[in-house]
Amino acid sequence: MGKDLRYGLRMLRKSPGFTLTAVLALALGIGANTAIFSVVNAVLVQRLPFAGPDRLAMVWEQSPRTKTNVVNPINFLEWQSRNHSFDAMAAMIAFPSSLAGSGEPEQVDGMAVSDGFFAILGVKPIAGRWFTPQEDVRGSDNAAILGEGLWRRRYGADPGILGRQIHVDNRSVTVVGVMPAGFRFPFSKAELWQPLAIDRARSARSGRYLSTVARLRPDATVASAQADMNIIAGQLQRERPEFDSKWGITVVGLREQVVGDVRRPLLVLLAAVGLVLLIACANVANLMLMRAAGRGREIAIRSALGAGRLRLARQLLVESVLMAALGGALGLAIGIWAVEALTAALPDTIQYVSLKTIRIDTTVFLFTTLVSLATGVLFGLAPALRASRTGMTEALKEAGRGIAGAGSWTRSALVVAEVALSVVLLVGAGLLIRSFARLTSVDPGFDARHVLSMQLSVAGHFPTNRQFLEFDTQMLERVRAVPGVEAAGTTHFLPLGRIIPGTGFWRADQPRPAHGAEPVTEVLVVMPGYFAAMNIPLVRGRVFTDRDRAGAPPTVVVNQALARQFYPGEDAVGKRLYVQWNHPDQPYEIAGVVGDVRQSSLDKAPEPALFLSNLEEPTGPVNLVVRAQGNPRLLVNGIQSAVHSLDRDLPISDVGTMDRYVSASVAVPRFNTILLGGFAGLALVLAAVGIFGVISYSVTERTREIGVRRALGADTAMVMRLVLARGMRLTAIGVVIGSAGAFAATRLIEALLFGVSPTDAATFAAVALVLVSVALLAGYLPARRAAKIDPMRALRYE
């Protein structure tokens, strides 16, 4: 074996061009697999960074329309006391928090958590302690726990931070602990935690807004917990029919909750890079067959000197594995770089826990090693077996062609396989590209151009609604006075930023539906000027003015989707409806109808939505939107100065143009499309190289035949057609086989498509045309070389 290794290295050094081509092809395939597997390993394989993560679950309410919905505080308390499946259960709600003192005011991501939250997750603080049950009571909830990053960034990693008073949302709280670096609850970026005090009396008529995490008992499963919670749901439906009628409970394992939306895209990408590696293996196997054909005499001499078939096959397999090892080493380097690029490009919408810290660990290293070894055997097996069967007598003759003719069928089969696998990848990429083009052409319902947005952290800054509204009104007046501002308004939720809270409503001129059967609408609370700033068209009636405030007749503005669905064939303006918001017993008059806005995402049809005036229904948070006459980024300093002229301690965050929300809403499909498109492009290049190699070697094999044909009168066009015909024949067979495979495989990505069928004929036809064109280009140079063969030289060649 040592001799084989040394000889193999000498042979690879002797053919640097061949070695570089083969190693690079393998490195690209192995590197891509390493990078994608690193992500798959971190997301789908590795345990969540909590104690006993398999026993963690999320518990949601189940509305009549959706399987998972946020939780009512009273229901949460009842779940805690009645369940028999969980050791502990905790509630939480994320919200922005403002920090003052110790430097400039800053808004950070915060979370209020009920007693037991940290104990359920089993992650201990690096300093201090968790919250105590006594701090989970209103009036005593003046404690805070910091994230390590916030502690280091704002407080200089001060070891004396414990027991120190800091200002959060305009009140003093005591720091009682610091959580370790990297600690994050899934789907949260919180770096500041405060106690969640649930007052049963105050929460009796409140809505649904909590998330719930629980730890299963050792003898419980998600299925048994679901059965247990179903019993509790039935009890609550009977006890609180006005609130819980037709509402159920859903239990979801925490890992399933985390990976549910990203499992399919990641597995699709993993399958795609697996196909790329197979194509690379087929390509290198073809190169090895051609190289072995040139070594026919050498192999025959070895055989004549006593080498058996197994010995010959082993020698060639050793060379293959050596080449794969080199490709694996280079692929690992490419993979390390690709992982960094990949995690940097991952959209925030598919991040969870510590996805940004993905790295090449032991598992990934072993995966790369095994893939490299398997690859060496895979692409080296056919050439080794073929070479070991070389005819000794024929090979030793002067005119012997080694194994050239014998390997022709194998090489052709490998090219057909490359083309077929490329078709599958190209069709998948083509469908995603068409889907992405359809998605980006969807009208979001507002004009994002020249619009600047920023979030104002008003929590705790204004003790009364009157003070809050005075600030809001004066702030908008000063912002509108900034040179270059065309219009300005506020909303408590921006479109395409997140799922908008919904609430029940019904027409005032019709009987109230049964409890729990009320239709649901999205609710947005805006200040006058919002529709102008966002350029949302007014269809009928009017929008809010400064007169729509407390004391005036309550009004709402509805979108076209609500008007079409609940006022078909009628003019909705002037009609009245009840809204389960702050005043569920008071009817609101519809003042106007505006165009539909896609609030949650571009790929979902607009839902019924209504707008309330902030002057009538003061509600936070506050997102300021400003339409500029020119470049909105030039107005940032002026607008921030206008806001701080009223309250210099008010944190301003999330400053940017509205275009970013439109871009972020398609970040996941863009990421999938670019990645799969890149893999498909790589596969196309490898397939083209394979076709070029086979045709080029075929010309070398048939030099004498082509010379005879030229001597008998064949012209250039006839010779080129003869040579190209083989490449076209192989390509056609590969396209047919690949199209059949793609027809079945693309159904796996149907959930990732928007407005495109997985069997879209135009995409299949375009892919076939591209591959035929590439095959023609790949075969053109060998065909031209064949057409220029001198008959006399060719006849003397043998």
Beta strands, then each sheet from edge to edge (+ up, - down):
strand 1: 56-62
strand 2: 86-100
strand 3: 106-113
strand 4: 127-128
strand 5: 143-147
strand 6: 165-168
strand 7: 171-179
strand 8: 192-195
strand 9: 211-216
strand 10: 248-253
strand 11: 451-456
strand 12: 485-491
strand 13: 502-507
strand 14: 520-526
strand 15: 538-541
strand 16: 555-559
strand 17: 576-579
strand 18: 588-594
strand 19: 609-613
strand 20: 622-628
strand 21: 652-657
sheet 1: 4+ 7- 5- 8+ 3+ 2- 9+ 1- 10+
sheet 2: 4+ 7- 5- 8+ 3+ 2- 6+
sheet 3: 12+ 20- 11+ 21-
sheet 4: 15+ 18- 16- 19+ 14+ 13- 17+
end
